[in-house]
């Protein structure tokens, strides 16, 4: 049992090392969008917190539509779960 646990632990450690090496091998990532948000969030939104600026300004309509879809889905589930005396 101990040998099996050690083998699983060693495989897990090797997997973590492989993933770490793989991520470091990808150094040619385009960072233009990151740089834009980093340098222009305060001037575009007026928020000192970058996360708040992105969420409340750049992604506001996306968040509103996500909330409306959630409300529609919950209403549909409530409507479909009501039991009527009539059989359709």
C-alpha positions as semicolon CSV with decimal commas, in nm:
position;residue;x (nm);y (nm);z (nm)
1;X;0,000;0,000;0,000
2;X;0,284;0,238;0,083
3;X;0,459;0,163;-0,248
4;X;0,139;0,237;-0,438
5;X;0,095;0,567;-0,252
6;X;0,457;0,663;-0,319
7;X;0,416;0,580;-0,688
8;X;0,104;0,796;-0,712
9;X;0,281;1,079;-0,530
10;X;0,584;1,057;-0,761
11;X;0,361;1,059;-1,071
12;X;0,175;1,360;-0,936
13;X;0,501;1,546;-0,871
14;X;0,626;1,461;-1,221
15;X;0,299;1,588;-1,366
16;X;0,334;1,918;-1,177
17;X;0,695;1,953;-1,298
18;X;0,590;1,880;-1,658
19;X;0,308;2,137;-1,644
20;X;0,542;2,396;-1,494
21;X;0,803;2,341;-1,766
22;X;0,532;2,355;-2,034
23;X;0,404;2,690;-1,909
24;X;0,753;2,837;-1,898
25;X;0,816;2,719;-2,254
26;X;0,535;2,944;-2,378
27;X;0,707;3,282;-2,347
28;X;0,591;3,433;-2,676
29;X;0,243;3,523;-2,555
30;X;0,091;3,842;-2,696
31;X;0,037;4,077;-2,401
32;X;-0,115;4,370;-2,588
33;X;-0,458;4,334;-2,427
34;X;-0,303;4,301;-2,081
35;X;-0,095;4,612;-2,141
36;X;-0,399;4,805;-2,267
37;X;-0,603;4,725;-1,956
38;X;-0,307;4,790;-1,728
39;X;-0,226;5,133;-1,868
40;X;-0,569;5,263;-1,976
41;X;-0,816;5,140;-1,714
42;X;-0,783;5,444;-1,490
43;X;-0,817;5,694;-1,774
44;X;-1,107;5,503;-1,935
45;X;-1,306;5,421;-1,622
46;X;-1,181;5,648;-1,344
47;X;-1,144;5,349;-1,113
48;X;-0,818;5,298;-0,925
49;X;-0,894;4,927;-0,895
50;X;-0,835;4,756;-1,229
51;X;-1,064;4,461;-1,154
52;X;-1,352;4,692;-1,061
53;X;-1,293;4,905;-1,369
54;X;-1,298;4,605;-1,600
55;X;-1,603;4,451;-1,435
56;X;-1,816;4,765;-1,408
57;X;-1,718;4,939;-1,729
58;X;-1,581;4,706;-1,995
59;X;-1,791;4,403;-1,898
60;X;-2,108;4,574;-1,770
61;X;-2,341;4,471;-2,052
62;X;-2,209;4,116;-2,041
63;X;-2,286;4,100;-1,668
64;X;-2,635;4,245;-1,719
65;X;-2,716;3,988;-1,990
66;X;-2,580;3,704;-1,774
67;X;-2,807;3,814;-1,488
68;X;-3,110;3,836;-1,718
69;X;-3,043;3,489;-1,860
70;X;-3,018;3,355;-1,504
71;X;-3,351;3,517;-1,412
72;X;-3,518;3,374;-1,724
73;X;-3,380;3,026;-1,650
74;X;-3,497;3,036;-1,287
75;X;-3,843;3,160;-1,395
76;X;-3,867;2,877;-1,647
77;X;-3,771;2,619;-1,385
78;X;-4,027;2,758;-1,140
79;X;-4,295;2,764;-1,412
80;X;-4,221;2,407;-1,521
81;X;-4,209;2,273;-1,165
82;X;-4,556;2,396;-1,071
83;X;-4,805;2,114;-1,050
84;X;-5,144;2,178;-1,201
85;X;-5,457;1,982;-1,135
86;X;-5,521;1,961;-1,506
87;X;-5,349;1,703;-1,718
88;X;-5,239;1,840;-2,053
